[in-house]
């Protein structure tokens, strides 16, 4: 994972730009996330940005206790303003070294701040990929966030309880494939996925 403070700002801004590029007629389009249309993926991004913002602040409560599987997220009418604001706040909170220390909670799971930061990076990288693929946009994640995501996913690849969590079975990807493709495969997604 990461043993240094990672600036989530570049990846958060990239996700915000991808969301800005989503056209209204694409909100119902399929994504690499089973059971999620683009609108649900965007709703999930808002929820995770708020949850990890609060996890970084150690402001534990409803936003950090709710499982991401509790209900299919959806969008409200102000999502185009709400998402970039939540992403900016997330990045700002995780610039504070205190966010990376001690214990916190996200998705109803207690975890060290350092792990929560790596999970936040992974969420932003993988769901950025999902959104780009679903909407036909180019995607090149922030290199530091991608390395953190890959490290987190690599550490989780051999978890015996993997099938009961947020990741599907690892999709085999050649070792000489680009790092993004290897991370996508470790997340249980097919790097060649197309709508």
Backbone as numpy.savetxt, mean C-alpha at the origin, in Angstrom:
# Nx Ny Nz CAx CAy CAz Cx Cy Cz
13.63 -5.79 5.94 12.78 -4.61 5.94 13.66 -3.38 5.94
13.33 -2.39 6.73 14.15 -1.18 6.73 14.60 -0.88 8.15
15.87 -0.55 8.31 16.36 -0.17 9.63 16.68 1.31 9.69
16.27 2.03 8.67 16.43 3.49 8.67 15.08 4.12 8.39
14.99 5.39 8.69 13.75 6.12 8.40 13.64 6.32 6.90
12.53 5.95 6.37 12.26 6.05 4.94 11.30 7.20 4.71
11.62 8.06 3.77 10.71 9.14 3.41 9.64 8.56 2.48
8.43 8.44 2.99 7.32 7.92 2.19 6.75 8.96 1.23
7.23 10.20 1.33 6.70 11.29 0.52 6.75 11.06 -0.98
7.90 10.65 -1.55 7.95 10.46 -3.00 6.95 9.41 -3.49
6.81 8.30 -2.77 5.86 7.26 -3.20 4.43 7.73 -2.99
4.17 8.44 -1.89 2.82 8.95 -1.64 2.41 9.94 -2.73
3.34 10.81 -3.14 3.04 11.77 -4.22 2.78 11.05 -5.54
3.53 9.98 -5.78 3.32 9.21 -7.01 1.93 8.58 -7.03
1.52 8.01 -5.91 0.18 7.42 -5.83 -0.88 8.51 -6.03
-0.66 9.69 -5.46 -1.61 10.80 -5.64 -1.70 11.19 -7.12
-0.56 11.21 -7.81 -0.58 11.54 -9.25 -1.32 10.48 -10.06
-1.12 9.21 -9.70 -1.85 8.14 -10.38 -3.36 8.31 -10.17
-3.75 8.61 -8.94 -5.18 8.80 -8.64 -5.74 9.99 -9.42
-4.94 11.03 -9.53 -5.37 12.21 -10.30 -5.62 11.85 -11.76
-4.88 10.87 -12.28 -5.03 10.45 -13.67 -6.19 9.51 -13.93
-6.91 9.10 -12.88 -8.05 8.20 -13.05 -9.24 8.98 -13.62
-9.78 8.49 -14.71 -10.96 9.11 -15.31 -12.22 8.53 -14.67
-13.27 9.31 -14.64 -14.52 8.88 -14.01 -15.01 7.55 -14.57
-14.86 7.35 -15.86 -15.36 6.11 -16.47 -14.51 4.89 -16.10
-13.36 5.13 -15.46 -12.51 4.01 -15.03 -12.82 3.54 -13.61
-13.67 4.23 -12.89 -13.91 3.88 -11.49 -14.49 2.48 -11.32
-15.19 1.97 -12.31 -15.75 0.62 -12.23 -14.87 -0.45 -12.83
-13.68 -0.08 -13.31 -12.79 -1.04 -13.97 -12.21 -2.04 -12.98
-11.88 -3.23 -13.48 -11.27 -4.27 -12.65 -9.84 -3.89 -12.29
-9.35 -4.46 -11.20 -7.97 -4.25 -10.74 -7.33 -5.61 -10.47
-6.02 -5.64 -10.23 -5.38 -6.90 -9.84 -5.84 -7.41 -8.47
-6.53 -6.58 -7.68 -7.03 -7.00 -6.37 -8.40 -7.66 -6.56
-8.51 -8.94 -6.26 -9.80 -9.61 -6.43 -10.90 -8.87 -5.67
-12.05 -8.77 -6.29 -13.24 -8.14 -5.69 -13.15 -6.63 -5.53
-12.08 -6.00 -6.05 -11.95 -4.55 -5.97 -12.00 -3.96 -7.37
-12.94 -3.06 -7.59 -12.90 -2.21 -8.78 -11.98 -1.03 -8.43
-11.70 -0.20 -9.41 -10.83 0.96 -9.17 -11.37 1.81 -8.03
-12.67 2.01 -7.98 -13.25 2.84 -6.93 -12.99 2.25 -5.54
-13.04 0.92 -5.42 -12.76 0.27 -4.13 -11.28 0.39 -3.77
-10.42 0.25 -4.77 -8.99 0.40 -4.54 -8.66 1.81 -4.05
-9.26 2.81 -4.68 -9.06 4.19 -4.25 -9.59 4.40 -2.83
-10.75 3.82 -2.53 -11.30 3.90 -1.18 -10.37 3.24 -0.16
-9.79 2.10 -0.56 -8.84 1.42 0.31 -7.60 2.28 0.54
-7.12 2.95 -0.50 -5.96 3.83 -0.36 -6.24 4.96 0.63
-7.44 5.52 0.58 -7.80 6.57 1.54 -7.76 5.99 2.96
-8.41 4.84 3.14 -8.46 4.22 4.46 -7.09 3.86 5.00
-6.24 3.30 4.14 -4.92 2.90 4.63 -4.05 4.12 4.91
-4.19 5.19 4.12 -3.42 6.40 4.39 -3.78 6.97 5.75
-5.07 7.00 6.06 -5.53 7.51 7.37 -5.07 6.58 8.48
-5.21 5.27 8.28 -4.84 4.30 9.32 -3.34 4.36 9.61
-2.51 4.42 8.58 -1.07 4.46 8.82 -0.60 5.83 9.29
-1.33 6.87 8.93 -1.04 8.19 9.52 -1.23 8.12 11.03
-2.38 7.57 11.44 -2.68 7.48 12.86 -1.77 6.48 13.57
-1.38 5.40 12.87 -0.43 4.44 13.46 0.91 5.11 13.71
1.35 5.95 12.78 2.61 6.67 12.96 2.55 7.65 14.12
1.40 8.23 14.34 1.21 9.16 15.47 1.01 8.43 16.78
0.79 7.12 16.70 0.42 6.29 17.87 -0.94 6.75 18.42
-1.78 7.22 17.50 -3.13 7.67 17.83 -4.06 6.50 17.52
-4.10 5.55 18.46 -4.79 4.29 18.22 -6.27 4.42 18.53
-7.08 3.81 17.66 -8.53 3.87 17.81 -9.20 3.24 16.60
-10.35 3.78 16.24 -11.15 3.17 15.18 -10.38 3.04 13.86
-9.58 4.03 13.51 -8.89 3.97 12.21 -7.79 2.93 12.19
-7.19 2.64 13.34 -6.11 1.66 13.39 -6.59 0.28 13.81
-7.82 0.19 14.31 -8.34 -1.09 14.79 -9.14 -1.85 13.73
-9.54 -1.18 12.68 -10.41 -1.79 11.67 -9.61 -2.66 10.71
-10.04 -3.89 10.57 -9.38 -4.79 9.62 -9.64 -4.30 8.20
-8.64 -4.40 7.32 -8.86 -3.97 5.94 -9.90 -4.83 5.22
-10.23 -5.99 5.78 -11.22 -6.87 5.17 -12.62 -6.65 5.74
-12.79 -5.65 6.61 -14.07 -5.45 7.29 -15.21 -5.19 6.30
-14.98 -4.41 5.28 -16.01 -4.10 4.28 -15.31 -3.60 3.03
-15.96 -3.77 1.89 -15.38 -3.25 0.65 -15.41 -1.72 0.70
-14.25 -1.08 0.63 -14.22 0.38 0.70 -14.80 0.99 -0.56
-15.34 2.17 -0.43 -15.87 2.89 -1.58 -15.48 4.35 -1.45
-15.85 5.11 -2.45 -15.47 6.52 -2.51 -16.65 7.42 -2.19
-16.35 8.53 -1.52 -17.32 9.59 -1.35 -17.11 10.63 -2.44
-17.97 11.63 -2.51 -17.88 12.62 -3.58 -16.62 13.47 -3.53
-15.98 13.60 -2.37 -14.80 14.46 -2.25 -13.48 13.70 -2.32
-13.49 12.51 -2.89 -12.29 11.66 -2.86 -11.09 12.29 -3.55
-11.32 13.08 -4.58 -10.17 13.66 -5.31 -9.39 14.66 -4.45
-10.02 15.25 -3.47 -9.32 16.12 -2.53 -8.86 15.33 -1.30
-9.68 14.37 -0.88 -9.43 13.62 0.34 -8.18 12.73 0.22
-8.01 12.04 -0.89 -6.90 11.11 -1.03 -5.54 11.80 -1.00
-5.29 12.84 -1.82 -3.97 13.46 -1.75 -3.68 14.08 -0.38
-4.70 14.60 0.27 -4.51 15.17 1.62 -4.09 14.08 2.60
-4.79 12.94 2.56 -4.45 11.84 3.47 -3.05 11.30 3.18
-2.67 11.22 1.90 -1.34 10.74 1.54 -0.25 11.72 2.01
-0.51 13.01 1.87 0.45 14.02 2.37 0.63 13.91 3.88
-0.49 13.75 4.59 -0.43 13.64 6.05 0.32 12.37 6.46
0.08 11.27 5.77 0.78 10.03 6.04 2.29 10.24 5.91
2.71 10.81 4.79 4.15 11.03 4.56 4.75 11.93 5.63
4.04 12.98 6.00 4.56 13.92 7.00 4.75 13.25 8.35
3.78 12.46 8.78 3.88 11.78 10.08 5.09 10.85 10.12
5.33 10.13 9.04 6.42 9.14 9.02 7.79 9.78 8.81
7.85 11.09 8.64 9.15 11.78 8.64 9.68 11.99 10.06
8.80 11.82 11.04 9.19 11.96 12.44 9.82 10.64 12.90
11.06 10.67 13.38 11.70 9.42 13.82 10.87 8.65 14.86
10.06 9.35 15.64 9.26 8.67 16.67 8.26 7.70 16.06
7.83 7.95 14.82 6.88 7.04 14.17 7.48 5.65 14.00
8.78 5.58 13.85 9.48 4.32 13.56 9.88 3.56 14.81
9.55 4.09 15.99 9.96 3.46 17.25 8.74 2.98 18.01
9.00 2.14 19.01 7.93 1.67 19.88 6.93 0.79 19.14
5.82 0.56 19.80 4.75 -0.25 19.24 3.62 0.64 18.74
2.89 0.12 17.75 1.71 0.81 17.23 0.72 -0.25 16.76
-0.29 0.18 16.02 -1.31 -0.75 15.53 -1.81 -0.27 14.18
-2.05 -1.24 13.30 -2.68 -0.95 12.00 -3.47 -2.18 11.59
-4.67 -1.96 11.07 -5.50 -3.08 10.66 -5.87 -4.01 11.80
-5.85 -3.47 13.02 -6.17 -4.27 14.19 -5.03 -5.14 14.68
-3.84 -4.96 14.11 -2.68 -5.78 14.46 -1.64 -4.90 15.16
-1.20 -5.33 16.34 -0.12 -4.62 17.04 1.21 -5.00 16.39
2.05 -3.99 16.14 3.34 -4.25 15.51 4.31 -3.13 15.82
5.62 -3.41 15.74 6.60 -2.35 15.97 6.48 -1.25 14.93
6.81 -0.03 15.32 6.74 1.10 14.40 7.56 0.87 13.15
8.72 0.26 13.29 9.58 0.00 12.13 8.88 -0.91 11.12
8.17 -1.92 11.62 7.43 -2.83 10.74 6.25 -2.10 10.11
5.55 -1.29 10.89 4.41 -0.54 10.37 4.84 0.38 9.23
6.01 1.02 9.37 6.52 1.88 8.30 6.80 1.09 7.04
7.37 -0.11 7.19 7.64 -0.96 6.03 6.33 -1.42 5.38
5.33 -1.73 6.20 4.03 -2.13 5.67 3.40 -0.96 4.90
3.51 0.25 5.44 2.97 1.42 4.75 3.64 1.60 3.39
4.97 1.45 3.35 5.69 1.55 2.08 5.19 0.49 1.10
5.04 -0.74 1.60 4.57 -1.83 0.75 3.17 -1.55 0.21
2.29 -1.09 1.06 0.92 -0.78 0.62 0.93 0.27 -0.49
1.74 1.30 -0.31 1.80 2.36 -1.32 2.40 1.87 -2.63
3.44 1.05 -2.55 4.08 0.53 -3.76 3.15 -0.43 -4.50
2.61 -1.41 -3.78 1.79 -2.44 -4.44 0.47 -1.87 -4.95
-0.18 -1.04 -4.15 -1.45 -0.49 -4.63 -1.23 0.58 -5.69
-0.05 1.22 -5.69 0.28 2.09 -6.83 0.37 1.28 -8.10
1.00 0.11 -8.02 1.09 -0.79 -9.18 -0.30 -1.23 -9.62
-1.13 -1.62 -8.63 -2.50 -2.05 -8.95 -3.25 -0.95 -9.71
-3.16 0.27 -9.19 -3.89 1.38 -9.78 -3.37 1.70 -11.18
-2.05 1.71 -11.33 -1.47 1.98 -12.65 -1.89 0.93 -13.66
-1.81 -0.33 -13.28 -2.20 -1.41 -14.20 -3.67 -1.33 -14.58
-4.52 -1.07 -13.59 -5.96 -1.05 -13.84 -6.38 0.12 -14.74
-5.60 1.20 -14.70 -6.00 2.41 -15.44 -5.07 2.72 -16.61
-4.15 1.82 -16.92 -3.29 2.00 -18.08 -2.27 3.12 -17.96
-1.80 3.38 -16.74 -0.82 4.45 -16.53 0.57 3.85 -16.34
1.59 4.62 -16.73 2.97 4.21 -16.50 3.25 4.23 -15.00
4.15 3.35 -14.58 4.44 3.26 -13.15 5.89 2.91 -12.91
6.55 3.77 -12.19 7.91 3.51 -11.72 7.97 3.98 -10.28
7.87 3.04 -9.33 7.81 3.45 -7.92 9.10 4.10 -7.44
8.99 4.81 -6.34 10.16 5.39 -5.69 11.11 4.25 -5.34
12.38 4.34 -5.73 13.32 3.22 -5.50 13.46 2.83 -4.03
13.52 3.80 -3.13 13.67 3.47 -1.71 12.43 2.75 -1.18
11.25 3.22 -1.57 10.01 2.56 -1.13 9.92 1.16 -1.73
10.34 1.01 -2.97 10.32 -0.31 -3.61 11.24 -1.28 -2.87
12.44 -0.84 -2.51 13.35 -1.71 -1.77 12.75 -2.11 -0.41
12.11 -1.16 0.27 11.47 -1.47 1.55 10.32 -2.46 1.35
9.53 -2.25 0.30 8.43 -3.16 0.00 8.95 -4.56 -0.28
9.98 -4.65 -1.11 10.55 -5.95 -1.45 11.09 -6.65 -0.20
11.79 -5.91 0.65 12.32 -6.49 1.88 11.21 -7.02 2.78
10.14 -6.26 2.90 9.00 -6.69 3.72 8.37 -7.95 3.12
8.13 -7.94 1.81 7.49 -9.08 1.15 8.39 -10.31 1.18
9.71 -10.10 1.03 10.65 -11.23 1.06 10.61 -11.89 2.43
10.55 -11.07 3.49 10.50 -11.60 4.85 9.21 -12.38 5.10
8.11 -11.97 4.45 6.81 -12.62 4.65 6.59 -13.81 3.72
7.47 -14.02 2.75 7.25 -15.05 1.73 7.17 -16.45 2.30
7.93 -16.72 3.37 7.96 -18.07 3.93 7.05 -18.25 5.14
6.20 -17.26 5.41 5.30 -17.35 6.56 4.34 -18.52 6.35
4.31 -19.48 7.30 3.42 -20.64 7.14 1.94 -20.27 7.14
1.58 -19.10 7.69 0.18 -18.66 7.72 -0.16 -17.73 6.55
0.70 -17.68 5.55 0.55 -16.74 4.45 -0.84 -16.77 3.81
-1.40 -17.92 3.59 -2.70 -18.02 2.93 -3.85 -17.41 3.72
-3.65 -17.20 5.03 -4.71 -16.64 5.88 -4.61 -15.13 6.02
-3.64 -14.51 5.36 -3.44 -13.07 5.50 -3.75 -12.33 4.22
-3.14 -11.16 4.05 -3.47 -10.31 2.91 -2.80 -10.74 1.60
-1.89 -11.71 1.66 -1.15 -12.08 0.46 -1.60 -13.44 -0.05
-1.69 -13.55 -1.37 -1.95 -14.84 -1.99 -0.65 -15.60 -2.13
-0.71 -16.79 -2.72 0.51 -17.56 -2.94 1.51 -16.78 -3.79
2.78 -16.95 -3.51 3.83 -16.29 -4.28 3.72 -16.71 -5.74
3.80 -15.74 -6.63 3.83 -16.01 -8.07 5.30 -16.07 -8.47
5.77 -17.22 -8.99 7.18 -17.33 -9.34 7.59 -16.31 -10.41
8.71 -15.64 -10.15 9.26 -14.63 -11.06 10.76 -14.90 -11.14
11.35 -14.84 -12.34 12.79 -15.09 -12.44 13.60 -14.15 -11.55
14.68 -14.67 -10.98 15.54 -13.88 -10.09 16.18 -12.69 -10.79
16.31 -12.76 -12.12 16.91 -11.64 -12.84 15.87 -10.66 -13.37
14.61 -10.84 -12.97 13.54 -9.91 -13.36 13.74 -8.59 -12.62
13.16 -7.50 -13.12 13.24 -6.23 -12.40 12.71 -6.38 -10.97
13.25 -5.57 -10.07 12.87 -5.65 -8.66 11.36 -5.47 -8.48
10.73 -4.58 -9.24 9.29 -4.39 -9.11 8.55 -5.68 -9.45
8.92 -6.36 -10.52 8.26 -7.61 -10.88 8.44 -8.65 -9.78
9.63 -8.72 -9.19 9.87 -9.68 -8.11 9.02 -9.36 -6.89
8.90 -8.06 -6.58 8.05 -7.66 -5.45 6.59 -7.99 -5.73
6.14 -7.70 -6.93 4.75 -7.99 -7.31 4.48 -9.49 -7.17
5.40 -10.32 -7.64 5.24 -11.76 -7.50 5.19 -12.20 -6.04
6.05 -11.62 -5.20 6.04 -11.95 -3.78 4.73 -11.54 -3.11
4.07 -10.53 -3.66 2.80 -10.07 -3.08 1.63 -10.98 -3.47
1.90 -11.94 -4.36 0.84 -12.83 -4.81 0.15 -12.37 -6.06
0.74 -11.39 -6.75 0.17 -10.87 -7.98 1.02 -11.35 -9.17
0.39 -11.41 -10.32 1.09 -11.77 -11.55 1.62 -10.48 -12.17
2.96 -10.33 -12.31 3.51 -9.11 -12.90 3.00 -8.83 -14.32
2.50 -9.85 -15.00 1.97 -9.65 -16.35 0.49 -9.33 -16.39
-0.13 -9.08 -15.24 -1.58 -8.85 -15.19 -1.98 -7.67 -16.06
-3.06 -7.86 -16.80 -3.67 -6.78 -17.59 -5.17 -6.89 -17.44
-5.87 -5.77 -17.53 -7.34 -5.83 -17.41 -7.96 -6.57 -18.58
